[in-house]
Amino acid sequence: MSDKLLIVRDLAKHFGHGRMGRNVPIKAVDGVSFSVARGEVVGLVGESGSGKTTIGRSILRLVEPTAGEVIFDGKNLPKLSPAEMRAQRRRMQYIFQDPFASLSPRMTIGEILTEGLAIQRIGTRAERRDKARAALAAVELPEDAIDRYAHEFSGGQRQRIGIARALALAPDFLVADEPVSALDVSVAAQIINLLRDLQARLGLTMLFISHDLAVVEFICDRVIVLYLGRVMEIASSEQLYAAPKHPYTRALLSAIPEPDLDRPRQRQILTGDIPSPANPPSGCVFRTRCPHAAPPCAETVPPLEEVAPGHFRACLRPDISL
Amino acid sequence: MAIAGLLQRHAKGPLARAVRRFAANGAALAGLAILLAMLALILAGPAFLAHQPNDIDLLAINQPPGGEHLLGTDGVGRDVLARLLEGGRISMLVATVSVAISLVIGFIVGSVAAMGGRFLDGLLMRGVDLAMTLPPVIFLLVLASITGAGIGSTILVIALLSWPVLSRMVRSRLLELRERDFVVAARGMGAGLGHLLWRHGLPNSIDILVVYATLQIAAAILLEAGLSFLGLGVPPPDASWGNMLNAARSSIVLERAPWQWMSPGAALVITVLAINFVGDGLRDAFDPRSDL
């Protein structure tokens, strides 16, 4: 039994490879490897289109990965039969970004919260309802919410219901896909605090997907920086925020608003847009926007190298000091 | 207590809102009232009539309305009113049963196609293509000549003709639904095809089904009338609105005995109109754009 709950190896997801072979596949995720220890919160950050959500969904097989291994507690999920996968699903849950799309408008909150338990055939109807009440209490919603419909709640309350749904199955592993990016700042802070409390209290292992670096720093133990479906840098939160080793991470971090106006800051603004994943740049995918790009960057795909204990980066320029 | 709780619980549900919107629609309510009156008449009326639909009174042939025979008699002295009510019962029976069958087939085919993966989808939709390309009248002629005329085969023919359109509608609704987060969540919790169809597919296409059913009942009544008019539907001596209209093929009846074809014609028009009003009202009531 290893201390790694989840090991992802060379995960790839290519979309739209037509059977006729005419379409160029979109490499949403390519060659992504990382691991998550038990009880750890790992952040997955990157721009829109960098493959964050695709990775989260591929791990839970909500989309089928094209290649690679997802080893969850010793079992390689993409190879499991439907019945075996079904048994594993109760141990891993997903929290959605949009609280308005993630709850069925035709079910009461009680039905939504007991759905997973019913699917997994856990307990009697009354027991399931008790678990739903407990889940509501865990996310600090009133008990009478159980017989109401989702449209009667605000965005923040709905997101709490979404979290309660994930918790009702008592999972070991959660994927939180930008759980607060659709919410107001004040509400988002409450949800983040709630998630952090729940994580600590229940000992949850969590993959936290976000583009908000400040939130990630607050909640995550380790951070994975993605660009165009590839890992750029992996480091503990402290290391990453104190000493980013990759030019892309550095550009991202310089974009965090700084409340202290007197502090000197160097904003490093990336020019251009993220390239099309259908036609990614050769070599290092970031080179088209990298201020330090050199000719070799176009030729070799940079491997993920350990540059400090527990700190990995994928960059060919060891000479640049960041 | 339990019932009160259930009512309370559903008072704010999407279905309750649809019912409220329907109740605010005058034309739809009028249609519903006419339809219910018609149904009451058809179902309860015969009990109060002196004549049976197939009673032949050769002393009272082609009698105009009034007197003992309220709507007159036909060419062999049968009471038109009694036959009208009997025919309505058969027309309604044929229409509702055939629509029920086509609802089941259409929903299952459409939803399995949408949720069952790419291979099943292709297979089922090519089947639907095939069923849709069958020329209806010729299909009817062939089927009717194989199975023979009769109530059962009429029901079968109408059911087999009407499901493909519904399965297309259900499929397109569920294709969109499949990508919605709450359905993805259900899959993430291990939901199988049965759960997805029953707990998500059906509640979210109930509007399509209800509207389709009402409008299709009207169409089925017309189809049955058409079939019976052609002699391929409900065979005499059983009465149906279609085979009563058949009498109008004779120019003597058409000119000299209008009560024999006007009453089933009027009944047909009124019923179909009323059902269409109800269907339109239901469609408006379920319109998601008016939700919120």
Interface residues (C-beta under 8 A of the other chain):
Chain A: R57 L60 L62 M85 R86 A87 R89 R90 M92 Q93 Y94 F96 D98 A101 S102 L103 S104 P105 R106 M107 T108 I112 E115 G116 I119 Q120 D147 R148 Y149 H151 E152 R165 L169
Chain B: G5 Q8 R9 K12 G13 P14 R180 D181 F182 V184 A185 A186 R187 G188 M189 G190 A191 G192 H195 R199 H200 P203 N204 D291 L292
